[in-house]
Amino acid sequence: MGLHTEPLEQEDQDTIILDARAGDLDSLKDIFSSLISPKLLSTCRESESDSTALHMAAANGHIETVRYILETVSSANSAEDLQAFINEVNKTGNTALHWASLNGKLDVVKLLCDEYEADPFIRNKFGHDAIFEAENSGKEEVETYFLKKYNVEPEDDEDAQTEGKDAVQITKGTEIEQVTKEATEALREETEKLNINKH
């Protein structure tokens, strides 16, 4: 009897997602070597959030499970399909990299970015990219990694922004906070002017 190749029932997809969430690598290896075609791993979605097995393993820092999922999807799909899977968003627009960044899973973040070119600039439905999520949740090691790898330097970007397309793209992760700081400062100045004019 060959491996199952038809689209999976939701119950089967949920089982795979739960194994990924728990980091149960042995179970996943057994499923995709003896029961289900590895090509179907990239089609599995959690029913409520539309998250993939990669989301779940990455969020929980299961580095070996993340590596297995990526290698399995890579071997069974085209390079384009692999890249689409890596940058897949769930219902709230988060990628696996968003979740790994939010939870401070540095080894997973490095694997996704260094070896699989995950895109840290994809914005979720709240307008946040993975770099912002790391910064906002106080995951300094992940934030520092992003700042160095993508040369994101919020305080020194004025010169870089005039140099070309790449410089503009690289600053995306810090734009929200910078705009917020500038807006807060402008609001404070306006408030002070109003108070001065009243006296």
ABEGO torsion letter per residue (X at the ends): XBBBABBBBAAAAAAAAAAAAAGBAAAAAAAAAAABBAAAAAABBBAAAGBBAAAAAAAAGBAAAAAAAAAAAAAABBAAAAAAAAABBBAAGBBAAAAAAAAGBAAAAAAAAAAAGBBAABBBAAGBBAAAAAAAAGBAAAAAAAAAAAGBBAAAAAAAAAAEAAAAAAAAAAAAAAAAAAAAAAAAAAAAAAAAAAX
